[in-house]
Amino acid sequence: MLRIDLQKDSNISYHEQLYQQIASLIRSGDLPPHAHLPPVRDLAAHLQVNYNTVRSVYLRLQQEGLVDSRQGRGTTVSNIVKDPSLSRNSAHLALLAKETMHKVKAMGYTIDEFFRVLSVVIDEVRHLPVLFLRFTELEMAEYCRLVQYHLPSAMIEGWTLDNFWKRLEQELQFLHQYKAIVVHPSVLHSVRQALPPEIPIVSLDFIPDPNIVIPELDAFPRATKVGLICATARGAESMIDDLHNAGITHLDLCTIETNHPDIFEHIASCDVVYISKPGYMTRPQLLTLPKVKEYREIPDHHGINELRKIVAH
């Protein structure tokens, strides 16, 4: 079994602790290429954490190219020894820097332009991090990634709301190490009431992609039965609210949780089904079904713009 030590009293989520420790074992060579990781269920039982927490970490490692996962073969460490950026070696770092310079020039930028932008980015990431709160670890991991994509210069730290409330009961001082607290609109009022007025709080929702999901749904005939699947019932209901807000009111929308025992009957009863990223991170095989599409989301631009102003200040 892997040498993993999860600190249960830490303010860092189990997901992030587990990810960092496994990634470190891989990058250090303690887990060599082609080494087998324990099955998700076995590791979850050994660490006494939720199955979905381990599953989401494995998926994140796979998305980042650190592991390979194949049906019947389990999860193995990728052959990453050829990747110089993963080895702490000054020669490798120099090679990585030269490759970056070549890419910058190939894109038509000058080295001076690159260094001007780099100095701004370095200055920004040295600022206080942003604390991003979400209901579950799956949501936190995925939506943190989306926020980071839209705000690459910000430092984003993710917690579940449960961990946040527990820490808040112990002390308030830890809040001052963050530039802002980012929350879902549904908990904005309760968080604002619990926090000192000087702590910036940003309400940030995630909406269906207006360039992909909305046009697809808008084109379906009236009363088309569309299934919406998310990792939680609350998340699935939020999908309906977001679609109604986007003007999609002519469809027969119905929701279900990813782990509901009737999930396959629900899919069979629908004309088309959309599943959220946290949903198919929980049960990735659902996205392989012909009728199921990915429900792509983007951060609401109002919340992102507000957060961008705070980070840049």
KABEL-V22337 format. One record per backbone hydrogen bond with DSSP energy under -1.0 kcal/mol. CO is the residue of the C=O (numbers start at 1). NH is the residue of the N-H. If there is no record, write none. Layout:
co=[CO	CO]
nh=[NH	NH]
This chain:
co=[2	7	13	14	15	16	17	18	19	20	21	22	23	24	25	32	35	39	40	41	42	43	44	44	50	51	52	53	54	55	56	57	58	59	60	61	62	66	68	70	70	74	75	76	77	78	80	83	84	87	89	90	91	92	93	94	95	96	97	98	99	100	101	102	103	104	105	110	111	112	113	114	115	116	117	118	119	120	121	124	129	130	131	132	134	136	137	138	139	140	141	142	143	144	145	146	147	151	155	157	159	160	161	162	163	164	165	167	172	173	174	175	180	181	182	183	184	187	188	189	190	191	196	200	202	205	207	209	212	213	214	215	217	221	224	225	225	226	227	228	229	230	232	233	234	235	236	237	238	239	240	241	242	243	244	247	250	251	252	254	256	257	260	262	263	264	265	267	272	273	274	275	276	277	278	279	283	284	285	286	289	291	293	294	296	298	300	301	302	303	304	305	306	307	308]
nh=[4	10	17	18	19	20	21	22	23	24	25	26	27	28	31	35	77	43	44	45	46	47	48	49	54	55	56	57	58	59	60	61	62	63	64	66	65	78	76	73	74	70	37	68	34	80	83	86	87	89	93	94	95	96	97	98	99	100	101	102	103	104	105	106	107	109	108	114	115	116	117	118	119	120	121	122	123	124	125	127	179	157	182	159	161	140	141	142	143	144	145	146	147	148	149	150	151	154	130	132	134	164	165	166	167	168	169	171	175	176	177	178	131	202	133	204	187	191	192	193	194	195	199	181	183	300	298	214	216	217	218	219	220	224	252	271	272	254	274	256	276	258	236	237	238	239	240	241	242	243	244	245	246	248	247	249	223	253	226	228	230	260	263	266	267	268	269	270	227	293	229	295	280	281	282	283	286	287	288	289	292	273	275	296	209	207	304	305	306	307	308	309	310	311	312]
